[in-house]
């Protein structure tokens, strides 16, 4: 067992080596690095933080494209009901072992709500972003 709970070390590495980015506008999100472009996006939207997360492949169990799309729509519906705004993004496994996953940068979402939402959608982790801070992979221990 590692500091990430019961998550396999190879899976931890897959998360840490994934390439995260926003689609529109195109902004790379590099773990453990801050980004002036992300800071500007947050400031322009009157936020100081946000969470990048997905509803795809719960607990890293591969689902069909159709099932992932249904789960992602459920996440968007929840966010709409809660009046959150978001930008679309994606995560890419540079080794090609995992399929690309649609991500949402949810504006104004803090770590607690981000963790709760990741748990609700059965995710192992999400990326937390804040102005003048490095992008951080936050693990959701069950």
C-alpha positions as CSV (number, residue, x, y, z in Angstrom):
1,X,0.0,0.0,0.0
2,X,1.3,3.5,-0.8
3,X,0.4,7.0,0.3
4,X,-2.5,6.9,-2.2
5,X,-4.3,4.2,-0.2
6,X,-5.0,1.0,-2.0
7,X,-4.3,2.4,-5.5
8,X,-1.7,0.3,-7.5
9,X,1.6,2.1,-8.0
10,X,1.4,1.7,-11.8
11,X,-2.0,3.4,-11.7
12,X,-0.6,6.2,-9.6
13,X,2.1,6.7,-12.2
14,X,-0.5,6.7,-15.0
15,X,-2.3,9.6,-13.2
16,X,0.9,11.5,-12.6
17,X,2.2,11.1,-16.1
18,X,-1.1,11.9,-17.8
19,X,-1.2,15.1,-19.9
20,X,-4.0,17.4,-18.8
21,X,-5.3,20.3,-20.9
22,X,-8.2,22.6,-21.5
23,X,-9.7,22.4,-25.0
24,X,-11.1,25.9,-25.5
25,X,-9.1,27.8,-24.8
26,X,-6.2,25.5,-25.3
27,X,-4.2,25.6,-22.1
28,X,-1.9,22.8,-20.9
29,X,-2.2,21.9,-17.3
30,X,1.1,20.6,-16.0
31,X,1.1,18.9,-12.6
32,X,3.2,20.6,-9.9
33,X,3.6,23.7,-12.0
34,X,1.7,27.0,-11.9
35,X,0.3,28.6,-15.0
36,X,-0.2,32.2,-15.8
37,X,-2.8,31.2,-18.4
38,X,-4.8,29.3,-15.8
39,X,-4.4,32.2,-13.4
40,X,-5.7,34.6,-16.1
41,X,-8.6,32.3,-16.9
42,X,-9.6,32.0,-13.2
43,X,-9.3,35.8,-12.7
44,X,-11.3,36.6,-15.8
45,X,-14.1,34.4,-14.5
46,X,-14.0,36.0,-11.0
47,X,-12.6,32.8,-9.4
48,X,-9.5,32.0,-7.4
49,X,-9.6,28.2,-7.8
50,X,-11.2,25.3,-9.6
51,X,-11.2,21.5,-10.0
52,X,-10.4,19.5,-13.1
53,X,-12.3,16.2,-13.0
54,X,-14.2,13.6,-15.0
55,X,-16.9,11.1,-14.5
56,X,-15.3,8.6,-16.9
57,X,-14.0,5.2,-15.9
58,X,-15.1,5.0,-12.3
59,X,-12.3,3.7,-10.0
60,X,-10.2,3.3,-13.2
61,X,-12.5,0.6,-14.5
62,X,-12.8,1.0,-18.3
63,X,-16.3,1.6,-19.5
64,X,-17.7,1.9,-23.0
65,X,-17.7,5.3,-24.7
66,X,-21.5,5.3,-24.4
67,X,-21.5,4.6,-20.7
68,X,-18.8,7.2,-20.1
69,X,-20.8,9.8,-22.1
70,X,-23.9,9.1,-19.9
71,X,-21.8,9.5,-16.7
72,X,-20.2,12.7,-18.0
73,X,-23.7,14.1,-18.8
74,X,-24.8,13.3,-15.3
75,X,-21.8,15.2,-14.0
76,X,-22.7,18.2,-16.2
77,X,-26.4,18.0,-15.1
78,X,-25.3,18.1,-11.4
79,X,-23.0,21.1,-12.0
80,X,-25.8,22.9,-13.9
81,X,-28.2,22.3,-11.0
82,X,-25.6,23.6,-8.6
83,X,-25.0,26.6,-10.9
84,X,-21.3,25.9,-11.5
85,X,-19.6,27.0,-14.7
86,X,-16.9,25.0,-16.4
87,X,-14.5,24.7,-19.3
88,X,-14.0,21.5,-21.3
89,X,-10.7,19.7,-21.1
90,X,-9.2,16.3,-21.5
91,X,-6.6,14.0,-20.1
92,X,-4.3,11.9,-22.4
93,X,-2.2,9.0,-21.5
94,X,1.1,9.6,-23.4
95,X,1.8,5.8,-23.4
96,X,-1.6,5.1,-25.0
97,X,-2.6,2.5,-22.4
98,X,-5.6,4.5,-21.3
99,X,-8.1,6.2,-23.6
100,X,-8.5,10.0,-23.5
101,X,-10.9,11.1,-20.9
102,X,-13.1,14.3,-21.1
103,X,-12.4,16.6,-18.2
104,X,-14.2,19.6,-16.8
105,X,-12.4,22.6,-15.2
106,X,-15.1,23.6,-12.7
107,X,-14.7,27.2,-11.8
108,X,-14.8,28.3,-8.2
109,X,-14.8,24.8,-6.8
110,X,-12.6,24.2,-3.7
111,X,-10.9,21.1,-2.5
112,X,-13.6,19.9,-0.2
113,X,-16.4,20.0,-2.8
114,X,-14.0,18.7,-5.4
115,X,-13.2,15.7,-3.3
116,X,-16.8,15.1,-2.5
117,X,-17.8,15.3,-6.1
118,X,-14.9,13.1,-7.2
119,X,-16.2,10.5,-4.6
120,X,-19.7,10.9,-5.8
121,X,-18.6,10.0,-9.4
122,X,-16.3,7.3,-8.1
123,X,-13.0,8.9,-9.1
124,X,-9.6,8.1,-7.6
125,X,-8.3,11.6,-8.0
126,X,-8.8,15.1,-9.5
127,X,-6.6,18.1,-10.2
128,X,-6.9,21.2,-8.0
129,X,-6.0,24.5,-9.5
130,X,-5.6,27.9,-7.7
131,X,-4.1,31.3,-8.6
132,X,-0.4,31.4,-8.0
133,X,-0.3,27.7,-7.0
134,X,1.0,24.7,-8.8
135,X,-1.6,22.3,-10.3
136,X,-2.0,19.5,-7.7
137,X,-3.3,16.0,-8.1
138,X,-5.6,15.4,-5.2
139,X,-6.2,11.7,-4.2
140,X,-9.7,10.7,-3.1
141,X,-9.2,8.0,-0.5
142,X,-12.4,6.0,0.1
